Amino acid sequence: MIQETSRLVFEEVKYNLGDKQKVVYNALKCLKTANNQMIGRKLGWQINSVTPRVKELREKKLVGVAFQGPDLNTGRKTIYWKTTI
């Protein structure tokens, strides 16, 4: 359950998000936790379009680290993200 204060903060911040930032945020919200590759696959985007948007969302404190672990396809260590609000 989202605290009322968190919801109000998000309502204020979301108006300052670009279109692509909103799309990435909503995709991650839907996926719950995902790495950049997974977000890209969901959106049909290349990873080089996803990574900068995730960074921007992290700087706005809307996305944070969920955990680090192996990528399900490559086995390489990766960061899985989650929304914070």
Backbone torsions as a table, in degrees:
resi	resn	phi	psi	omega
1	MET	NA	134.6	-178.7
2	ILE	-86.6	133.2	174.9
3	GLN	-66.4	147.2	-179.8
4	GLU	-59.3	-39.1	-179.8
5	THR	-64.7	-38.8	178.1
6	SER	-64.3	-41.7	179.1
7	ARG	-62.3	-41.3	179.8
8	LEU	-65.6	-40.5	178.1
9	VAL	-62.4	-45.3	-179.8
10	PHE	-63.0	-42.1	178.8
11	GLU	-57.2	-38.5	179.5
12	GLU	-70.8	-44.5	-175.8
13	VAL	-72.0	-36.6	-173.3
14	LYS	-62.0	-23.4	177.8
15	TYR	-73.0	-17.0	178.6
16	ASN	-96.9	7.5	179.6
17	LEU	-92.1	144.2	173.9
18	GLY	-75.6	167.7	-178.4
19	ASP	-59.0	-45.8	-179.1
20	LYS	-68.0	-35.2	177.0
21	GLN	-62.8	-41.7	178.9
22	LYS	-63.6	-41.5	-179.5
23	VAL	-63.3	-45.2	179.6
24	VAL	-65.5	-43.6	179.0
25	TYR	-59.1	-47.7	-179.1
26	ASN	-64.9	-37.1	177.5
27	ALA	-64.4	-44.1	179.5
28	LEU	-66.9	-37.6	176.9
29	LYS	-59.9	-40.9	179.7
30	CYS	-69.0	-41.3	-177.4
31	LEU	-76.3	-18.0	-176.9
32	LYS	75.8	-65.6	172.2
33	THR	-135.3	139.0	-178.3
34	ALA	-163.4	153.6	171.4
35	ASN	-93.0	176.9	-176.0
36	ASN	-61.8	-36.8	179.0
37	GLN	-62.3	-42.9	-178.3
38	MET	-65.9	-39.7	177.5
39	ILE	-62.7	-45.3	179.2
40	GLY	-59.7	-42.8	178.8
41	ARG	-63.3	-41.8	179.9
42	LYS	-61.3	-39.6	-176.2
43	LEU	-89.2	-13.6	-175.0
44	GLY	75.3	26.9	-178.5
45	TRP	-107.8	156.0	169.7
46	GLN	-73.0	151.9	-178.0
47	ILE	-61.6	-30.3	-179.2
48	ASN	-70.4	-9.2	172.1
49	SER	-93.5	-25.0	-177.6
50	VAL	-83.5	-46.8	-173.0
51	THR	-54.0	-47.6	179.1
52	PRO	-64.0	-35.6	179.3
53	ARG	-67.3	-39.0	177.2
54	VAL	-64.1	-41.5	178.6
55	LYS	-60.4	-44.9	179.2
56	GLU	-62.3	-40.9	178.6
57	LEU	-67.8	-34.5	175.2
58	ARG	-64.5	-42.2	179.6
59	GLU	-63.7	-28.7	177.8
60	LYS	-87.7	1.6	178.6
61	LYS	65.7	27.2	177.7
62	LEU	-96.1	-16.6	180.0
63	VAL	-133.3	140.8	178.2
64	GLY	-141.3	174.3	-179.9
65	VAL	-73.1	128.9	173.2
66	ALA	-88.4	-51.2	176.5
67	PHE	-171.2	169.3	173.5
68	GLN	-113.2	139.0	-179.5
69	GLY	-170.6	-179.3	-178.2
70	PRO	-73.5	142.8	172.3
71	ASP	-67.1	137.0	-175.9
72	LEU	-66.6	-24.3	-179.2
73	ASN	-94.6	-41.8	-173.6
74	THR	-100.8	-22.4	-175.8
75	GLY	81.3	-5.2	179.3
76	ARG	-74.7	149.7	178.1
77	LYS	-66.4	134.7	-178.1
78	THR	-145.4	165.1	176.7
79	ILE	-100.5	130.5	174.5
80	TYR	-100.6	133.7	-175.3
81	TRP	-102.8	159.0	172.3
82	LYS	-143.1	156.2	174.6
83	THR	-78.7	148.8	-179.2
84	THR	-100.5	-17.7	178.7
85	ILE	-126.3	NA	NA
